[in-house]
Amino acid sequence: MRSFYYSFLIFFNISLQLFSQSFDSNELAIVGSKKIYSQDFITRYSDYLFSTGIKDNLAVRQAILEGMINELLLSDYDDNSSIYSNEEFIKEINWATKQSPLAYLKDQEIYAKINVTDEELRTSFVRVNEQLSASHLYAQTLEEAEYLYSLIQMGVDWDNLAAQVFSDSVLRNNGGYLGSFTWGDMDPSFEEAAYSLKVGEISKPIQTKTGYSIIRLENRVSNPLLTENEFQNKKSQIERVLKLKKKFEYEKKYIDSIFVESIYIVNKESVDNIIEYLQLSDIEKNEFSVKISDKTIVVKYDDMNFTEQFIVDQLNVIPEYHRTRINSSEVLKVVIKGIVMQQLLYREVIEKGYDKVPAVVEMTNKVKKQVFLKYKMQEVLSQAQVADSSLKIFYNKNPKSFKYPNEISIQEILVENKFKADSIYKLFLNGEDFGKLAKTFSLRKASANNDGVIDYSDISKFGSIKKQLWQTDIGNIVGPIEVYGYYGIFKVLGKRDGKQKHFSDVKEDVESLYKFENKKLIIENYLEKIKQKVDISVNGKVLSSINFLEKDFN
């Protein structure tokens, strides 16, 4: 696991020069009584360059070191008692402690055994005939990424969001622009999403190794001239990407080798009982008759029996952001199967001694640090006090963010294929009444029975075609156009601009967005207060002289 939380950690400038403080040859910085060693920095910095594709330069070195210093300030020189006693924090730490050796198991038993043939390499190299250029917005967690995506959907300016989420000055000032890249240059998940986009299109949040990205494709340029020398230069990158692409297939084979579906037996009534229990509040659990038994078996697998109480206990140690998604018996069945599989996999971990491997211990510590920093940032932002006067100014400057949705009224005809849609459209052009055509042909009966009319509705309900509909003049037609596998013809009947929400009704939303857009300043001020109490010295000479080789990042 690589590079945790950089974009939230670099918030204030330290003058990176050689202080009078004396350093040992392997010491890069001294923060109070704590030391940052060159090798720790090299590991962190190498991970960062590899995961982002940014080129080595002194400014980035300074920024990463600042992030490491900030980590020490927050973890070792501030009151974190409320975080360490937080039940959800403890659950996430325990979760990380168990997930790290499981990840290592997968790497050793699955990824290390994936084979890539020369033919596959050469076939894939042929695909490296296009260069893409893209911008992205980065978030450490899915919740943050989804919040960013919702802001984009609301019309918040992309460049303004980039200025908030990136600490790197280049990405902050260029809208998260990553420049040009080709197949194999970036994180495989990032690439797959980018190659599926049209120029100008924006992806939903994509999970990568280091977090989540929302991608906007800026350009696509073909480059059909391929040589053997280029193939050799790209070979290792292509092999790495191909292995990652094959990982799911090999994971399935490995799981099938240790999990036998035919001996997996589920008690459906117990599953329903657990989901009903989970949906009750703590007070309701005491009042209602739904009880969880430590005797009733939910799942039998081979010689193992899993009781209702065991499953509930396992669910309770799952972090809340995963747990809240368990909202039906079907979802719970999937989760329970995952719990059983994890028990089997963890048994493999213990048998092979993977939980004691130094790389696993290091990985676990990294994830624990990531979890701590996430909770710390949340604490700092939640406790920050913002005057009502500042919130009102922010509210008045961002009217589009605090208004009711735009509404639109349309007529629609929705049919199963393009040929039929084109035929109906011709009938309309020849003078047939749109309403009668909708009543006769449209598949959506609720609107067809009303001559295809859909009364004023939130524009966002129209999904991928909302922008096109809103930009179409009243009385005009959109289509025929493909919509989720069907074909539609739409007539715009009317539009209504959303009204401004009253400040008192959205004050909490205003404060939340204000803190999001000003979190850099909020946390910078917070860190400055800690910094005043702690002596910080940096060995600028060593920082600038560390030698990194390009091969270190491949």
FENMOBEL-V837909 format. One record per run of one state. SS is the DSSP state (h for helix, s for strand, l for the rest). FROM is the first residue (numbers start at 1). LEN is the number of residues. If there is no record, write none. Layout:
# FENMOBEL-V837909
<<SS;FROM;LEN> <SS;FROM;LEN>>
This chain:
# FENMOBEL-V837909
<<l;1;5> <h;6;3> <l;9;9> <s;18;1> <l;19;8> <s;27;5> <l;32;2> <s;34;4> <h;38;15> <l;53;5> <h;58;19> <l;77;4> <h;81;4> <l;85;2> <h;87;23> <l;110;1> <h;111;3> <l;114;4> <h;118;10> <l;128;2> <s;130;10> <l;140;2> <h;142;13> <l;155;3> <h;158;8> <l;166;3> <h;169;5> <l;174;3> <s;177;5> <l;182;6> <h;188;8> <l;196;6> <s;202;1> <l;203;3> <s;206;2> <l;208;4> <s;212;11> <l;223;5> <h;228;31> <l;259;2> <h;261;3> <s;264;3> <l;267;1> <h;268;11> <l;279;3> <h;282;6> <l;288;9> <s;297;5> <l;302;2> <s;304;4> <h;308;9> <l;317;3> <h;320;4> <l;324;5> <h;329;24> <l;353;1> <h;354;3> <l;357;1> <h;358;26> <l;384;4> <h;388;10> <l;398;1> <h;399;4> <s;403;1> <l;404;3> <s;407;9> <l;416;2> <h;418;12> <l;430;4> <h;434;8> <l;442;3> <h;445;4> <l;449;4> <s;453;6> <h;459;12> <l;471;6> <s;477;7> <l;484;2> <s;486;11> <l;497;3> <s;500;1> <l;501;2> <h;503;3> <l;506;1> <h;507;11> <l;518;1> <h;519;13> <l;532;4> <s;536;4> <h;540;6> <l;546;4> <h;550;4> <l;554;1>>
